[in-house]
Each structure stands twice: as C-alpha cells, then as structure tokens.
Amino acid sequence: MSASTAGLEVRAGARWVRDAIELFSSMRFAIALLTLICIASVIGTVVRQHLPPINYVNQFGPFWAEVFGKLGLYAVYSAGWFLLILAFLVLSTSLCVARNAPKILSDLRNFKEDLRENSLQAFHHKARGTLAMNRDAAIARVSEVLSAGGWKAKAQVRDGGVMVAARQGAAHKLGYIAAHGAIVLICIGGLFDGDLVVRAQMALLGKTTYRGGGLLQDVAPGHRLSPSNPTFRANLFVPEGATSGTAVINMTDGVVLQDLPFSVELKKFIVEYYDTGMPKLFASDIVIHDVDGQRTEARIKVNEPFIHRGIAIYQSSFDDGGSKLTLKAHPFGRPGPAFEVKGEVGGSTELKPAGERSTVAPLQLEFSGLRVINVENMAAEQAGARNGADVRGVDLASQLDRHLGSGARPSGDKKLNNVGPSVSYRLRDASGQAREYNNYMLPVEIDGLRVFLAGVRDSPDLPYRYLRMPADERGELDGWLALKAGLADPALRTEAAARYARKYAPADKPQFVEQLQASSLRSLGLFAGAEQVRTGQTTAGLQAMQDFIEVNVPEAERARTSEVLIRILDGALFELLNLTRERQGLPAAKPDEATQRFMSQAVLSLSDSFAYPAPLLFSLQDFQQVQASVFQVTRAPGQTLVYIGCALLILGVFSMLYIRERRLWIWLGGDARAEGMDVSMALSFNRKMLDNDQEFEAVRRALLGAPTAPSSTTGDKTP
C-alpha cells in the first residue's frame, strides 16, 4: 500500500467545508507548510534576532527596517504568522495521520492470503517446482523454511490446494505513523513552550508589555505574569550578594515580567579564562529562598542546570553587576583643570561645565561597562607589523580578519598578553545623540612604545577607532596631556617659539632669530588650529600644515617646504614639552632615543586628537568589581513532548529507510492425500535492492532444492 497525497473526502456538508478539509488533510498542503517553515528558519538564521532597532536601521535603512519589522523578521520564531503556520502544520499532519493510520493498521493485519494462485505468475520474482510429500508434510516443510528465515505466515486452505502468505518488515509502515506523529508532537511541544501561551495569557488577562526603565519592583502588576504561569522562558539577572525573584521575558515590543515562586541569591560568581581570554568556566553558587522560608544551596554551571519546583535554572552568561568606578576627566576641547567622576556600571551622571551655565549644553555620562581582563595578541605589534590599535587603522579586533580566510596555519607565533582593565562609557548630548568610548586603564606596549588607548565608535555595530597616546617616563598620561594643554595656550606657544629660535638660529646672524621665531610660532599656531588656512574652514594638526603648503607654496617647492616646516614643528614642540615640564616641577627632557620616540608618537596623536569627538577624555583611576550572573529560567512542560517526538522521529525515519517490507506467497496445489504437491511461489517488495534476488533464491533453494532448469526471474515490478 502506498500513501496517497489526497486528503480526506467528506461527503456531507457544504462544498467549501469539504474542500477545506480535503486541502488541510492532504500531503501537498503539509509539504507546502514545511517549505514555508524552512524558508522562515533561513530568514531567522540570516537576520540576527532580537537586536536593538537602531541596528536594523543601520543595516537595512529606515524604509526596509520598518517593513521588515512589520513582517516580524526580527523575531521570526515568535511572530504570529510563524506560530500560525506551525498550528496549521499540526492540524494538517494530524489529519494525514488520521486518514492513513486506519489503512496502515488494517494492512498490518492483512497477509493477503486470498491472492489467486494464477496471479503468482505475474510477479517478476517467481518459481515453480514439486515436493514429493503429502499436503500436511508440505505445509510443515514450508513452515520450517519460513520460520528459519524469520517470516510470519498465514495459511488458507482452498479447494485444490493451500495458499501460504508470509511477510517481513511490517514495521516499515509503522515508520510512517511514527514520523508524522513525531512532527505533531514536536510542533505541539514547540507551540506550548513558545510565546503562544504567554501571548494568550496577556490577551485573556489584560497584560501588556513594559517599555520603560527603572527598578523591577516598581513595575505595575499589569506587566507581570503570575508565578503559576504554566510555561515560560525568561532571563534572571542577579548581582553578587543580591537576591532576585523576578525574571524578564523579552517580547518584540517590550518585556513582560515573570514573578517566580522563589527568589535566587547569588553568593559568588566564578569565572575562569583560557590563555586566549575566552571564558573557560562559568559557575554560580546560589541559594534559593522559597516562600515558606526553605533554603536550598546549589552550584550551577554551563550545561548543568538546577531544577527546583519544576523550573530549570541555567547558567546563561555573566555581566557586570554594578561595579563602582572612579574616572578622571581630562579637558580635551578647552583648557581647564581635571576632575574626578564617580559612578557605577549601568548608572549615569550629568556633566555641567562650571561658569558656563548659559553657553554650554550639559552632557550625560553613562557608565556602560567594565572589563577587568583584556587578552590581546601582541606578537604582530612587536614584530613591527601594523597593529589594530593604531588610530589610523581599525581596532584591536581587526587582527582576527587574517584568520577568517584560508585554513592554513598562519605565519608567526601568537603572544597573548593581558593588557589590563578597560572601561566603556557613553557621552550623550542634549539632543539624545550618543557616542560610545572604550579606554584602557594601563599603557599597552606596541612597537616598543607604551601608549594609552582611547577608543570611540559612533554606533554599536561599528568597530572602535583608537587614539594612541604615548606614556611619559613615569608610565602616565600626564606628560602628553600637559603637552596638549600647552599647545592650546598662546603664551606658551610664543615662549616655545622664542626658545627654539634662540637655540637654533646661527650665532653670527642675529637677524635670523626673529625670522625663525616667526616661522616656529606660525607652525605651532597652524598645528594647534589657531590660524585659518582656507576661508570658512578651520583645520588643525598635520592636516592644517598640509593645507597651508597647498595654498601658499608652489607645487615644485612643496616637498622641500614640508620637510622644513615639520623639522621646525618638531623642534618647537620639544621646547613646548620642556616648558610644560618646568611648570610641573620636572627636569627638562633629554634629547635621547626614548624622548625622540615619545615625540614622534606625540605628534601623530596630537594631530589625531583634534578629530576626537568629545570635549573630555576619561581615564579609569580605580574600580571595585561587582559581577552578576544571567540565568535562564524555564518551565517547559512541552519539553517531554519534544523528547518523545524526537525519539519517534528517529524510529520512524529509521523504519522507513532501513526496513524493507517483503511479501511471499507459496501455493501448494494437489490432492491432500497425494504424495506429490505442485509448488508455486512469488516475492513482492517495496524497494528494489540486490538483496531481494539473493533472499528469494535462498527461500527457493531451501524449499525446492537446486533448479534443474531456469525457473526464476528478477525484477522490480510489484502488484
């Protein structure tokens, strides 16, 4: 029996009802639904799910981002249309099983022993012969052969003979029921453990999603689900030393809070790292507090959940639990004293410049993260290669790009170093626009020079661009910051230009002192952005020097003039450095190789600092780390159905692919008392294989012996 692709045929009722039932119960409709689910799954894999809306706007543009959002492509597996397709697939597959199961079960009990003896000659696998024995002995002989071959048989006595019908591989047909039943169970389990039940509760109980901020305990009951919720999958955030009993269910348009029948206290979070800086172990020591006062201690690891009162608690990830930070703000856009700012990760504070209440808009400083361990591969930098921390390059992670192509072993050895803590923060202006910054606490040695890295990016989906500021001989940023502040001071620029002129002007030509002083002062002014080169456009740094040469120097003289100006700029900046050191009470810098390396990097970083999009640079001075665990708490009664469905699916597919159904008929013709029986036999099978020929030949030989003449043929035709 082959399964039909048509649906149930209902003879009563309206025509459209009969057509709908036939369509829903047909195999073609189920296959179409499976195709749609596969397409939706591809979309859900290609398009990253549950990201902030701004990420999709940056990726697809405003128009298509809105269109895709309306279609639910950012949360495919919880979209209404996807759940509807699953529901129809359950209905269609259930009707298919209901339509075919009675026929299959009936066929399992039917050996088809009423087949006419003349029909055996129509089979391609057939044989004829005689047995020199009476009917009873022949039946016993046939039974012995079939039993030895593992056949199940049934005999039918007729006038003129006995028809013995045997079969093997009946479980092949059960595979159809098992596989299709598995699809139904898996889909029902998925629907029950998905968003469908949560959405139904929200609709029936009047619950709505929450889109605001604040503390969880302040959220109104209209955004909360009962602890008796039969199924949910939520995230529970618990800092060290804190207790929480409210989890968060992420929805497409906000969140819903799920109150738990217990609270979780995080005693200690444990994390271990590989040499690469990737986490090797997450573990959380927790105490579960029940409403009746009972305490239960447990340790949760990745892939080792703890189940309490039917709710599974998984170690999902970890995060910052509100670490205490002390930052030092260095004025970057205008002169002024540095000051300290205290806060905690996840918090924010308002920055308002003193004395400028009416002219300068306040900035919102948002503390977004702290990373205590940062492991980077420094082998390429020390080998003299271009490094990812260069402000003219990309970011530290850009070095990974070379490993994403060929599978061949990359050249060179890795040298993994922990470069120390880093802090990330956002500066938000009055219009609500924000940039994200990531600054390292300690100097990083790159190309033999210790530098401080200050990263910036305009949106979360972009890599950081790093400003590389050289550390002074004390390993601090103060020397470079003092040089930058001195560059912004006109009086110090004038004094530095005068010192440079007096030191390097020829002693026998005093008239050159004034000329050299004017040149050095102009080079410092151009570099500091104090002079406008092009009308309506103010530039600074090396770009300003280039603009000046392009505007005022003929093309044939530009190369020589640029060399002279850069040499004058370097000398004047060195004098400016010594002036700032005198103000700090430090001895003058020695003109040695270390100072030369410092000044070379200082010129580049000072030039790039004019493009740094912030009036303040924050450096991490101190911190007190507080870690937090992110648990996934689930109550999934449909999980059992999914497991049963998976087992049935494996059994069903195995049965349909690897179990062959064969039917064998043996006709014993002749008088019951005669000592000779005419034998006709034929074999039918559902899948053409070479084993069929061998199996039929083995049965024939066991029953009839070696042939005296060709009496059997092979083929693949079945009745």
C-alpha positions in Angstrom: 0.0 0.0 0.0 1.4 3.4 -1.0 0.3 6.6 0.9 -2.0 8.8 -1.1 -1.3 12.6 -1.4 -5.0 13.4 -1.5 -6.9 14.5 1.6 -10.0 13.3 3.5 -13.1 13.1 1.3 -16.1 14.2 3.3 -19.4 13.6 1.5 -21.7 15.6 3.8 -21.7 19.4 4.4 -21.1 22.5 2.3 -18.8 22.3 -0.6 -16.3 24.8 0.8 -16.1 22.9 4.0 -15.4 19.6 2.2 -12.8 21.3 0.0 -11.1 22.9 3.1 -11.0 19.5 4.9 -9.6 17.8 1.8 -6.9 20.6 1.5 -5.9 20.6 5.1 -5.6 16.8 5.3 -3.6 16.5 2.1 0.1 15.7 2.0 0.7 18.5 -0.6 -0.6 21.1 2.0 1.7 19.7 4.7 4.7 19.8 2.4 3.9 23.4 1.5 3.8 24.3 5.2 7.1 22.6 5.8 8.6 24.5 2.9 7.4 27.8 4.4 8.8 26.9 7.8 12.2 26.1 6.2 12.2 29.5 4.5 11.3 31.2 7.7 14.1 29.4 9.5 16.6 30.5 6.9 15.4 34.1 7.4 15.7 33.7 11.2 19.3 32.4 10.8 20.5 35.0 8.3 18.8 38.0 10.1 20.1 38.3 13.6 17.2 38.2 16.0 16.2 40.5 18.9 18.8 43.2 18.3 18.1 46.9 19.1 16.0 48.6 16.4 18.8 51.1 15.6 21.0 48.1 14.4 18.4 47.2 11.8 18.1 50.8 10.7 21.9 50.9 10.1 21.9 47.6 8.3 18.8 47.9 6.0 18.0 51.6 6.0 14.9 53.3 7.6 12.4 52.2 5.0 13.2 48.5 4.8 14.0 48.3 8.5 10.4 49.4 9.2 9.0 47.0 6.5 10.9 44.0 7.9 9.9 45.0 11.4 6.2 45.0 10.4 6.7 41.5 9.0 8.2 40.3 12.2 11.5 39.2 10.7 13.5 40.4 13.8 11.7 37.8 15.9 10.7 35.2 13.4 10.1 32.3 15.8 7.7 34.2 17.9 6.0 36.0 15.1 2.2 35.5 14.8 2.4 34.2 11.2 5.1 31.7 12.1 3.0 30.3 15.0 0.0 30.2 12.7 2.0 28.1 10.2 3.0 25.7 13.0 -0.6 25.4 14.1 -1.8 24.6 10.6 1.1 22.1 10.2 -0.1 20.4 13.4 -3.7 20.3 12.0 -2.6 19.1 8.6 -0.3 16.4 9.8 -2.8 15.2 12.4 -5.4 14.8 9.6 -2.9 13.0 7.4 -2.2 10.5 10.2 -5.9 10.1 11.0 -6.5 9.4 7.3 -3.8 6.9 6.7 -3.4 5.2 10.1 -6.5 3.0 9.9 -5.4 1.8 6.5 -1.9 1.1 7.7 -3.1 -0.7 10.8 -5.5 -2.7 8.8 -2.8 -3.6 6.3 -0.6 -4.8 9.1 -3.1 -7.5 10.0 -3.7 -8.5 6.4 -1.4 -11.2 5.0 -3.3 -11.1 1.6 -3.6 -14.8 1.7 -6.7 -14.6 -0.6 -4.4 -13.9 -3.6 -5.3 -16.2 -6.5 -2.8 -18.8 -7.4 -2.8 -17.7 -11.1 -1.6 -14.2 -10.0 1.7 -15.5 -8.8 2.9 -15.9 -12.4 2.6 -12.1 -12.9 5.4 -11.4 -10.4 9.0 -11.0 -11.6 10.3 -13.0 -8.7 8.6 -16.4 -9.1 9.4 -20.0 -9.1 7.7 -23.4 -9.6 8.5 -26.9 -8.5 7.3 -30.0 -6.8 7.5 -31.5 -3.3 7.4 -35.3 -3.0 5.2 -35.4 0.1 1.6 -35.1 1.1 -0.1 -31.8 2.0 0.5 -32.0 5.7 4.1 -32.7 5.3 4.5 -30.0 2.7 2.8 -27.4 5.0 5.2 -28.5 7.8 8.1 -28.1 5.4 7.0 -24.7 4.3 6.5 -23.6 7.9 10.0 -24.8 8.8 11.6 -22.9 6.0 9.7 -19.7 6.7 10.4 -19.9 10.4 14.1 -20.3 9.8 14.0 -17.2 7.5 12.1 -15.0 10.1 8.9 -14.9 8.1 5.5 -14.6 9.6 2.9 -16.6 7.7 -0.7 -17.5 7.5 -2.2 -20.4 5.5 -5.6 -20.5 3.7 -7.0 -23.9 2.7 -8.9 -24.0 -0.6 -10.3 -26.5 -2.9 -7.4 -27.8 -4.7 -4.6 -26.6 -2.5 -3.3 -24.3 0.2 -2.1 -20.7 -0.1 0.6 -19.7 2.4 1.1 -15.9 2.7 4.2 -14.7 4.6 5.6 -11.2 5.2 8.7 -9.5 6.7 9.4 -5.8 7.5 5.9 -4.9 8.6 7.5 -2.2 10.8 8.2 -0.2 7.6 4.6 1.0 7.6 4.7 1.9 11.3 7.5 4.3 10.4 5.0 6.5 8.6 2.8 6.8 11.6 5.9 7.4 13.9 7.5 10.0 11.7 4.3 12.0 11.2 3.2 11.6 14.8 6.6 12.9 15.8 6.1 16.1 13.7 2.8 16.6 15.5 4.3 16.1 19.0 7.3 18.3 18.3 5.2 21.2 16.9 2.7 21.0 19.8 5.6 21.0 22.3 7.2 24.0 20.5 3.9 25.9 20.4 3.2 25.2 24.1 6.8 26.2 25.2 7.0 29.2 22.9 5.3 32.6 23.1 1.9 31.3 22.3 0.8 30.5 25.8 2.3 33.8 27.1 0.6 35.8 24.4 -2.7 34.0 25.1 -2.4 34.9 28.8 -1.6 38.5 28.0 -4.7 38.7 25.8 -7.1 37.0 28.2 -5.8 38.6 31.4 -5.3 42.1 30.0 -1.5 42.1 30.4 0.7 44.4 28.4 4.4 44.7 27.6 6.6 47.2 29.5 8.9 49.6 27.6 10.2 51.9 30.3 13.0 51.7 32.7 13.5 51.8 36.5 13.5 49.2 39.1 11.7 45.9 38.6 9.8 46.1 41.9 8.3 49.4 40.7 6.7 47.9 37.6 2.9 47.8 37.7 1.1 44.4 38.0 -0.4 44.9 34.5 3.1 44.0 33.1 3.6 40.9 35.3 2.7 37.3 34.9 1.7 35.0 37.8 4.1 32.5 39.3 1.6 29.8 38.3 2.3 30.5 34.6 2.4 27.0 33.1 5.2 27.7 30.6 7.7 30.5 30.1 11.4 31.1 29.2 12.9 34.2 30.9 16.2 35.8 31.9 17.1 36.4 35.5 19.8 38.9 36.4 21.3 38.6 39.8 24.4 40.6 41.0 26.8 39.1 43.6 25.3 39.5 47.1 21.9 40.3 45.8 18.6 38.4 45.6 16.0 38.5 42.8 12.7 36.7 42.2 11.6 38.5 39.0 12.7 37.3 35.6 12.3 39.1 32.3 10.6 37.7 29.2 11.7 39.6 26.0 8.9 40.3 23.6 9.1 42.0 20.2 7.6 45.2 21.5 8.9 45.3 25.1 9.3 43.0 28.0 7.0 41.2 30.4 8.0 40.4 34.0 7.6 36.9 35.2 7.3 36.5 39.0 8.9 33.3 40.3 7.6 31.1 43.1 11.1 31.6 44.8 14.0 34.0 44.8 17.6 33.4 43.9 20.5 34.8 45.9 23.9 34.8 44.2 26.6 34.2 46.8 29.6 34.0 44.4 30.2 34.1 40.7 33.2 32.1 39.4 34.8 32.6 36.0 38.0 31.1 34.7 39.7 32.1 31.4 41.8 30.4 28.8 45.1 32.0 27.7 43.2 33.5 24.7 41.0 35.5 27.1 37.9 33.4 26.4 35.9 32.2 29.4 36.7 28.6 30.3 34.2 28.2 33.1 31.2 30.0 34.4 29.8 28.8 37.7 27.4 30.4 40.2 27.0 29.5 43.8 23.4 30.3 44.6 20.9 30.0 47.5 17.2 29.5 46.6 14.7 31.0 49.0 11.2 29.6 48.9 8.2 31.5 50.1 7.9 29.1 53.0 11.3 30.0 54.3 13.1 26.9 53.0 16.7 27.5 51.7 18.4 25.4 49.0 22.0 25.8 48.1 23.3 24.8 44.6 26.1 25.4 42.1 25.1 26.0 38.5 27.5 25.5 35.6 27.1 25.9 31.9 25.1 22.8 30.6 24.5 21.7 34.2 21.2 23.3 35.2 19.5 23.0 38.6 15.8 22.1 38.6 13.7 23.5 41.5 9.9 23.1 41.8 9.6 22.2 38.1 11.6 25.3 37.0 15.1 24.7 35.4 17.7 27.3 36.1 20.5 27.5 33.5 23.8 29.5 33.6 23.3 31.6 30.5 26.0 34.2 30.7 27.5 36.8 33.1 27.6 40.5 33.2 28.6 43.5 35.3 26.5 43.8 38.4 27.1 47.5 39.1 30.9 47.9 39.6 32.0 51.0 41.3 34.1 53.3 39.0 36.3 56.3 39.6 37.1 58.2 36.4 39.3 61.2 35.9 38.0 63.7 33.3 40.7 65.5 31.3 39.5 68.6 29.3 40.1 67.8 25.7 38.5 70.6 23.8 39.3 73.6 26.0 41.7 74.4 28.8 40.7 73.6 32.4 41.5 71.5 35.4 40.9 67.8 35.5 38.3 66.4 37.9 37.1 63.1 39.2 33.7 61.5 38.5 32.3 58.5 40.4 29.6 56.2 39.4 28.6 52.6 38.8 28.1 50.5 35.7 24.6 50.9 34.5 24.3 54.4 36.0 24.7 57.9 34.6 25.5 61.4 35.7 25.2 64.9 34.3 28.3 66.9 33.4 27.9 70.7 33.5 30.9 72.9 33.0 31.3 75.4 35.8 30.8 79.1 34.9 29.2 78.3 31.5 25.6 77.5 32.5 24.1 79.5 29.7 26.5 78.7 26.8 27.5 75.1 27.1 24.9 72.3 27.0 25.3 69.6 29.6 26.5 66.1 28.7 25.1 62.9 30.1 27.8 60.4 31.1 26.6 56.8 31.0 28.8 54.1 32.6 28.2 51.2 30.3 30.8 48.5 31.2 34.0 47.4 32.8 36.3 44.6 31.6 39.0 43.6 34.1 40.8 41.2 31.7 41.7 42.1 28.1 43.9 39.5 26.4 45.4 40.6 23.1 47.8 39.1 20.6 50.8 41.4 20.7 53.2 39.3 18.6 52.4 41.2 15.4 53.0 44.6 17.0 56.3 43.6 18.5 57.4 42.3 15.1 56.8 45.7 13.6 53.6 44.9 11.8 50.8 47.4 11.6 48.6 46.9 14.7 44.9 47.2 15.2 45.3 49.8 17.9 46.7 52.4 15.6 44.4 55.4 15.3 44.9 55.3 11.5 44.0 51.6 11.4 40.9 50.0 12.8 40.6 48.4 16.2 42.4 45.7 18.2 39.9 43.0 16.9 40.8 43.7 13.3 43.8 41.4 13.5 41.3 38.5 13.5 40.4 39.2 9.9 43.6 37.5 8.6 42.4 34.2 10.2 38.9 34.2 8.5 40.1 33.1 5.1 42.5 30.2 4.4 42.5 27.2 6.7 46.3 27.1 6.5 48.3 27.7 9.7 49.0 31.5 9.9 52.6 32.6 9.9 54.2 33.8 13.1 53.6 32.8 16.7 50.9 34.3 19.0 52.0 36.2 22.1 48.9 36.7 24.2 49.2 39.4 26.9 46.7 40.7 29.4 46.7 44.4 28.7 44.7 45.2 31.8 41.3 46.7 32.6 39.2 48.8 30.3 36.1 51.0 30.9 33.4 51.8 28.4 31.0 54.7 28.6 28.7 56.9 26.5 28.5 60.6 26.2 25.0 61.8 25.3 24.3 65.3 24.2 21.2 67.4 24.7 19.6 66.1 21.5 19.9 62.5 22.7 22.7 61.5 20.3 25.5 59.4 21.9 28.9 58.0 21.1 30.5 55.1 22.8 34.0 55.1 24.2 36.3 52.4 25.4 39.5 53.4 27.2 42.2 51.2 28.7 43.4 51.8 32.2 47.1 50.9 31.7 49.5 51.7 28.9 50.0 49.0 26.2 53.4 48.3 24.7 53.2 48.5 20.9 56.2 48.6 18.7 58.4 49.1 21.8 56.5 52.1 22.9 54.0 52.2 25.8 50.8 54.0 24.8 47.3 54.6 26.2 44.4 53.5 24.0 41.2 55.6 23.8 38.6 54.1 21.5 35.5 55.7 20.0 32.7 54.5 17.8 29.5 56.2 16.6 27.2 53.2 16.8 27.3 49.7 18.5 27.5 47.9 15.2 30.8 49.6 14.2 34.3 48.8 15.5 36.2 51.1 17.8 38.8 53.5 16.4 41.6 54.0 18.8 43.7 57.1 19.6 47.2 56.1 20.7 48.7 58.5 23.3 52.3 57.9 24.5 53.0 57.3 28.1 55.7 59.5 29.8 58.7 58.2 31.6 56.6 57.6 34.7 54.1 55.4 32.7 51.4 58.1 33.0 49.4 60.1 30.6 50.1 63.4 32.3 53.1 64.3 30.1 51.1 64.0 26.8 48.1 65.8 28.4 50.3 68.7 29.6 51.8 69.0 26.1 48.3 69.1 24.6 47.2 71.8 27.1 50.4 73.8 26.4 49.7 73.6 22.7 46.3 75.3 23.3 48.0 78.1 25.3 49.1 81.1 23.1 51.6 82.4 25.7 53.3 79.0 25.9 53.4 78.7 22.1 55.1 82.1 21.9 57.6 81.3 24.6 58.4 77.9 23.0 58.9 79.6 19.6 61.3 82.2 21.2 63.3 79.4 22.9 63.6 77.4 19.7 64.7 80.5 17.7 67.4 81.5 20.3 68.7 77.9 20.4 68.9 77.1 16.7 69.4 80.5 15.0 73.0 81.0 13.7 75.1 82.9 16.3 76.7 85.0 13.6 73.4 86.0 12.1 71.2 87.5 14.8 68.7 88.8 12.2 67.6 85.2 11.6 66.3 84.9 15.2 63.2 86.9 14.6 62.5 85.2 11.3 63.0 81.7 12.8 60.8 82.7 15.8 58.0 83.8 13.5 58.2 80.6 11.4 58.1 78.3 14.5 55.3 80.3 16.1 53.3 80.0 12.8 53.9 76.3 12.6 52.7 75.9 16.2 49.7 78.0 15.5 48.8 76.0 12.4 49.2 72.7 14.3 47.1 74.0 17.2 44.3 75.1 14.8 44.7 78.8 15.9 45.1 80.0 12.3 42.5 79.6 9.5 44.2 78.5 6.3 41.2 78.2 4.0 38.3 80.7 4.1 35.4 79.3 6.2 37.3 76.2 7.2 39.4 75.6 10.3 41.8 72.7 10.5 44.4 71.6 12.9 47.2 69.1 13.2 49.1 67.8 10.3 46.1 68.4 8.0 46.4 72.1 8.7 50.1 72.0 7.8 49.3 70.3 4.5 46.5 72.8 3.7 48.9 75.7 4.4 51.5 74.3 2.0 49.0 73.6 -0.7 47.6 77.1 -0.5 50.8 79.1 -0.2 53.6 77.1 -1.7 54.1 76.4 -5.4 53.9 72.7 -6.2 57.6 72.4 -7.1 58.6 73.7 -3.7 56.1 71.8 -1.6 58.3 68.7 -0.7 61.2 70.8 0.5 59.0 73.3 2.4 57.1 70.5 4.1 60.4 69.0 5.4 61.5 72.3 6.7 58.1 73.0 8.4 58.0 69.5 10.0 61.5 70.0 11.3 60.7 73.4 12.8 57.4 71.9 14.3 59.3 69.1 15.9 61.8 71.4 17.5 59.2 73.9 18.7 57.1 71.1 20.2 60.2 69.8 22.1 60.7 73.2 23.6 57.0 73.3 24.4 57.3 70.0 26.2 60.2 71.3 28.3 58.1 74.3 29.2 55.2 72.2 30.4 57.7 70.0 32.4 59.1 73.2 34.1 55.5 74.1 35.2 55.1 70.6 36.7 58.5 70.9 38.5 60.1 68.2 36.4 63.6 68.3 34.8 63.9 69.0 31.1 63.6 66.0 28.8 66.8 64.6 27.5 67.2 64.6 23.7 67.8 60.8 23.6 66.2 58.0 21.7 63.4 57.4 24.2 62.4 61.1 24.0 62.5 61.0 20.3 60.2 58.0 20.2 57.8 59.8 22.6 57.8 63.0 20.5 57.2 61.1 17.2 54.2 59.4 18.6 53.1 62.6 20.4 53.0 64.5 17.1 50.8 61.8 15.5 48.4 61.5 18.4 48.2 65.3 18.9 47.2 65.6 15.3 44.6 62.9 15.6 43.3 64.2 18.9 41.7 67.2 17.1 39.4 64.8 15.5 38.5 63.1 18.8 34.7 63.8 19.1 34.5 64.7 22.8 35.4 67.7 25.0 36.5 65.3 27.8 38.8 62.3 27.9 38.0 59.9 30.8 40.7 57.6 32.2 40.0 54.8 34.7 41.6 55.6 38.1 40.0 53.0 40.3 37.3 50.4 40.4 35.5 47.9 42.6 34.3 45.0 40.5 30.8 43.6 41.1 29.9 40.6 38.9 26.5 39.3 38.1 25.1 36.1 36.7 22.5 35.9 34.0 20.3 32.8 34.4 17.7 31.4 32.0 14.7 30.2 34.0 12.3 27.9 32.1 9.2 26.0 32.9 8.8 23.8 29.8 6.1 21.1 30.1 6.2 20.7 26.3 9.8 19.5 26.6 8.7 16.0 27.3 6.6 16.0 24.1 9.6 17.2 22.1 11.8 14.5 23.5 9.2 11.8 22.7 8.7 13.3 19.3 12.4 13.2 18.6 12.6 9.6 19.6 9.6 8.7 17.4 11.1 10.7 14.5 14.4 8.7 14.7 12.5 5.4 14.9 10.2 6.4 12.1 12.9 7.6 9.7 15.0 4.5 10.5 12.0 2.3 9.8 11.1 3.9 6.5 14.7 4.0 5.2 16.3 0.8 6.5 13.4 -1.7 7.0 12.2 -3.4 3.7 8.8 -4.8 3.5 8.6 -8.1 1.7 5.6 -10.4 1.0 6.0 -14.1 -0.1 3.2 -16.4 -1.4 3.6 -20.1 -1.7 0.9 -22.2 -3.4 0.7 -25.9 -2.6 -1.5 -27.4 -5.2 -2.8 -31.0 -5.4 -4.9 -33.6 -3.6 -4.4 -33.6 0.2 -3.7 -37.3 0.3 -1.4 -37.4 -2.7 2.4 -37.9 -2.2 3.3 -35.0 -4.6 2.5 -31.3 -4.3 2.9 -28.7 -7.0 4.5 -25.6 -5.7 4.3 -22.0 -7.0 5.9 -19.2 -5.2 6.4 -15.4 -5.7 8.0 -12.5 -3.9 6.9 -8.8 -3.7 8.9 -6.0 -2.2 8.6 -2.2 -1.7 12.2 -1.3 -2.6 14.4 -2.6 -5.3 17.7 -4.0 -3.9 20.2 -6.7 -4.8 19.4 -8.5 -1.6 15.9 -9.3 -2.9 17.3 -11.6 -5.6 19.5 -13.4 -3.1 16.8 -13.7 -0.5 14.3 -15.1 -2.9 16.9 -17.6 -4.2 17.7 -18.7 -0.7 14.0 -19.4 0.1 13.5 -21.2 -3.2 16.6 -23.4 -2.6 15.6 -24.2 0.9 12.1 -25.3 -0.2 12.6 -26.8 -3.7 16.3 -27.5 -3.9 18.7 -26.7 -6.8 16.9 -25.9 -10.0 17.0 -28.4 -12.9 16.3 -25.6 -15.4 16.0 -21.8 -15.3 12.8 -21.2 -13.4 13.0 -17.8 -11.8 13.5 -14.2 -13.0 14.2 -11.0 -11.1 12.8 -7.5 -11.5 11.3 -4.7 -9.6 7.6 -4.9 -10.5 5.1 -5.2 -7.7 1.4 -5.7 -7.8 
